[in-house]
Amino acid sequence: MSTTIRPLTRDEIESDAFWPLLWEAAGVDADALMWIRDVELPKLHAIGAVDGDVVGFAAYEKLPDRLELHYLSVSEDARGAGLGTRLIDALCRTAPSSPLVAETDDDAVGFYRALDFTVTDAPRDARWPDRRRYRCERSPRADSMDITLNSYRNRALRYVEGTPSEPSPLVAVLQEHAPPGTHVLELGSGPGRDADALEAAGYTVDRTDAAAPFVALQHAAGHRARLLDVRAGDFGGPFDAVFASAVLLHIDRTALPDVLATARRATRPGGVIVASFKKGDGEAWTDAKLDAPRHFVFWREEALGAQFRAAGWREVVARDATKPGAPDEWIFVTATNPHAP
């Protein structure tokens, strides 16, 4: 059986196999271990290396400015297979834009140094007054958009396999705001399902994506497509319309105004933009669908409409587009590039 890294269940944390791992990680007596298991661990996130039994685990806390590792252990029989590194990588993927911080002593500091942690002295722990302590910190590997984009590059075929073939409802929204014959810039074409539907309806589509595998798939299907990162300062054009289905939701909140302004500069006066965003509050990372980290930014209608207006768009409408019973909530935005005064 191969070893899987995943969140641990309560039954696994209470199993006989978990007890020696916790003792190894905490180094305290049995009464204190029971308190850690029953009181402290439920307040933390616990992931494990599971090969029938739990053979390793990491317990960590998500704080606003960092991830803080509290416990890490791999069973003696499973050491040497890189499970400690896999556990560290897995928990980093839960918040790739956050630094990871841990404290350790001489027994484990070499492990953290080997994983590119910066090591500095830490105050001694009252439980072990004679042990030297170290603070270990690993910086985020990249910003959230780069990490997300890399996941699409590495999992393009999996994304295609997991994406419904029918076009997005946003296609119909564009058709309500622009007639056939319109020259459309599509941001984030992906496998091309929406571009296919628009072209079948008589639109001319400039297919673009920041992930080269998607562009290659478009070429293999006989379509023209080009690489374009939505963070670029120039989209080309001018176009009659910009179509952005489920792509701008990956843009960091502070970066969205610049992207929307670039889109407006790429659009003719009187042209339109239609775009979809996830509805909600805050931000989140998920490994769902790709088994690789993707970052999503959630919006509310009023705040999202304000972003479009601040970028110079007018006649902005941001409306709830959630389907009854759907697991995710969505917002559709339509807006017009005004004619020069």
N, C-alpha and C positions, 0 to 999 in steps of 0.2 A: 504494500500500500504506500503511495506517495504521501509525503508530508504536506499538509495544507495549512496555510496561514489564514485564520479567520477569527471573528469575535467568539469568545468563549461563552458557553451557557452557564447558568447557575449550577446545574448538576455537575458540569465538568470542573468548576471551581471547588465544589464540595467533594470531588472524587478523591480516592486514595492516591492516585497518581499525581495529583496536584500538590498535595501536602509537602513532600520533600522539595519540590520546586520553590514553594513559598518560603520554606525554611532556609533554603540556599540563598534566596534573594534578600530576605529580611535579616537573617542572622540573629533572631531573638528566641526567647523560650516559648513553650507551647501555649501558655495562656495568652501571651502577646500575639502569637500567630493567629489564634482564634479570633481575637479582636480585629486584626488586620483583615482576615478573611471575611468576617461577618459584618463588620462595621465600615472599614475603610474601603475595601475593594468595591462594594456596591456603588460608591460615590465616584469611582474612577472608570475609565474605559480599559477593558482587558481583552487582549488578543492573544491567541495561542498558536503554537505549532502542534498540529494534531496528526498523529499517525496511529490510528486506533485509540490510543491514550494520548493525553496531553504530554508532550515531551519538551515543551518550552513555552514561556509566556512573557508578555510585557504588559504592565499596567501603567497607564499614564493619564494625565489631566490636561484638558484643553482650556487654556487661559486666553484672555483677549489678546495678549501680545506674544504668546509662546505656547509650545507643547512642553510639559514637564514630565519626565519619566520618573516614576516612583520605584518600580521594581522590574527587574529583568533577570531571567534565569533560563538555562537550557540543561536538561538532564545529562549526567555524565556520559551515558551510553550514546547520546545523540550529538555530542560535541564533535567539532571538526567538519561538519557538513554545511556550515554557513548559516545555521538557523538563527543565530543571534543577529547577524547582518540582515537577514530577511525580515525578522521582527522589527528591527529599527526602520528599515525601508517601508514596511507596511504601515507603521504608525505615522511616519512622515507623510505618506500619501493621503492621510486623512485631513491634513492641513498643510499642503506643500509650500504655502507662502509664509508659514510661521517657523521661527527657529525652534530647535529642539534642545532642551536643557536637561542635564542629569548630574547627579553627584555620585562620586565613587571613591574608592581608596586605591592603594597600591596594587591590590590583586587584579583589578579590572581596568585600570587607567590605560593600559596598553591597547585594550580592545577599542576604546573610544578614539584614541590617537590614530589607530589604523583606519578608522572610518572618517577621518578628516574633522574630528571635533577639535575645537580650540580648548586647551586645558589651562586652567588657572587654579591657584590655591583657594580652598574654601574653608570656612570655620570648622573646627573639629566638632564632631558629634558627641554629645554628652553620653551616649550609650557606649561609645568606643573612644574614650579620651586619649588613648595612646596611639590611635591610628591617624595618619595624615589623610586629609580629605581633599578632593579636587572637584572643581566645577567644570563640567564639560559642555560645550555648546557647539552645535552645528548650524550654520547659516542655511536659509532656504536655498534650494538649488537653482530656482528661476522664478520669474513672476508667474502669476496665476494663468495669464493668457498663454504664455510660452508652454507651460506644463500641459494645459488643455490641448493646445494645438499639437504638441508632440504625441499625445494620446490618439488623436485622430490620425496622425501620420502612421503610427504603429499599428492601429487597429482599423484601418479603412475598410478592409473586406468584412470584418466582423460587423462594422457599422452598417454596411450595405445589407448584409444578411439579416440584421435585426431591425431594419427600417421598412415600414409598410410601403407597398408599391403605389398606393393611391396618393395623389398629390395633397399637399397641405391645403386646409381651408382658406389659407391666405391667398391662394391663386384666384379664388372667386372674388376676394376683396379687391385685388388689382383690376380684375375685369370690370368691376363696378365703377372704377375711377379712371380707367384708360381704355381706349378702344383698340381693337385689333389693328396691327400695323405699328403699334407703339414700339419704340426701341428701348428695351429694358436692360438695365444693369442688374444682374443677380449677384448678391454678395453671399458667399458660402453655398455654392451649388451642390456640394457633396456628390451623391450618386446621380444627380440630374433629374430626379423625378418631377420636380416642379417646372424646370426648364422644358422638359419634354411636353408637359401639359400646356404650357404657355405657347410653345411653338406650334403645337397641334391646333391651338385656337387662333393662330395667325399673328402672334407676336414675334418680334425679333429679339433674341436673348443673347446678351454678352455674358457667357458663363465664366465665373471666377471662383477660385477657392485658394486658401492659404496652405492647404495640405496637398503636396505634390501627388500623392497616390490618387486622390480624387480627380485631379486634372488629367492624370494618365488614364484613368478609367473613362473619362469623357472622350479623350482622343481615341481610345480603343473602340468606343462605340460610334465613332465617325463624327464627333462634334468638335467644334473649335472651342477651346477653353484656355484660360490663362491664369497664372499664379497671381494672386492679389491678397495681401494681408490687409484687413480692414483698418489696421493702425497706420497704414501708409498715408502720406499727406496728399496724394493725388490718385483719384480713381479713373482718370481719363474722362472721355465724354466730349461734349455734353450729351446726356441721355434724356429721354422723355420720362423715364420712371426708374426708381430704385426699388428693388425687391429684396427683402432681407428676412427670410423665414428661419427663426430659431438660430440665429447666428450672433446678433448683437447682445444677446443675453449672457454671453461669455465676457463681455467687455467690462472692465472695472468701472465702478461708478464714477470715479474722477476722470476717466478717459473717455467716457461716452460723449460729452459735449464736442470734443475735437472730431470724433468719428462722424457725428451727425452734421457738423459743419462741412467736413470734407464731402459727405454725400450730397449736401445741398449745392456745393460748388460744382459737382459733377452733373447736376440736373438743370435742364433748361428752365428759364422763367415760365411759370405755369405748370411745370412738371410736378410729379407726385412721388412720394415715398410710401411704401407699405411695409410694416415690420411687425414681428411678433416677439413677445417677451414673456418670461415666466412671472406669474403674479405672486406676491408675497412680501415678506420682510427679510432684510439682511442678505446673507450670502451662504453658499453651501458647496461642499465638495461631495462628489459621488463617484463610485466605481461601477455603478450600474450600467448595463448594456455593453460596455467596452471592457470591463474588468481592468480599467485604467482610470486614473484620476481626471475628472473634469470639474471645472469651477463654474458655478452659476450665480448670477446676480439677480435678485428678485426686486420687483418694482410694484408700486401702486399707481393707479391711473393719473392722479393729480400730479405727482412728482415726475412721472415720465413725460406727461404733456409739457410740463415746465421745461424739461431738458430740450425738447424739440423746439419750443418757442425761443429759448435762449440761443439756440444754434441758427436762428433766422427763419425757421419754417413757420408757415401760417396755416390757418384753417385746420388746426391740429385737433384730431379726435382720438382719444385714447379710451378704449372701451373693453369691458370684460368680454372675453370670447371663450369662456370655459364651457365645455360640453357637459351636459348633465351626467353625473356618475363618473366623470373622468378623474383619474388619480392626480392630475396636475391642473393648476389654474393658469389661464393664459390671458394676456392683454394684446389686442391688435391696435396698432397705431396707424393712422393715415394723416398725411400732411401735404401741403403744397408749397413749392418754392415761389415766392411772390415775384411779380413783375417789378422791374426797376421803377421807382417813383418818378 
